[in-house]
């Protein structure tokens, strides 16, 4: 079954394959929820005292989980016939927004890796200055992920008039 997006009234607008598009949206929702959960966990851990001997290990573990969740999100939405390629196919007018999302994937991945390198630099215990640097870098990455998720939700809504969810 196919239908045209209500926003695209041009005669040569591609038809939307609802089955493929719905599968792509469903998978993106799953990854979106996992990414949100990973972000919530690291935010909770960051709020704990940095002088706790377990803080560095907990931050490192939760940061690794966040990196994994973000990488899974990127793999899922950028894969052939998944969300970002579907958006361009179904509603070509959002192509610039899709490209922005792809660029953000690269920069957020780099930010997460740089933050992870800071944590590895602790080698067990961190002094107060390094704890603060780790917190700031991680919060900056979380802020970038939050903005990215919001832009993604806006892009999906613009293309399909569907709320992908806050998960």
Buried (B, 14 or more C-beta within 10 A) or exposed (E): EEEBBEEBEEEEBBEBBBEBBBBBBEBBBBBBBBBBEBBEBBBEBBEEEBEEEEBBBBBBBBBBBBBBBBBBBBEBBBEEEBBBBBBBBBBBBBEEBBEBBEEBBEEBBEBBEEBBEBBEEBEEEBEEEBBEBBBEBBBEBBEBBEEBBEBBBEBBEBBBEEEBEEB
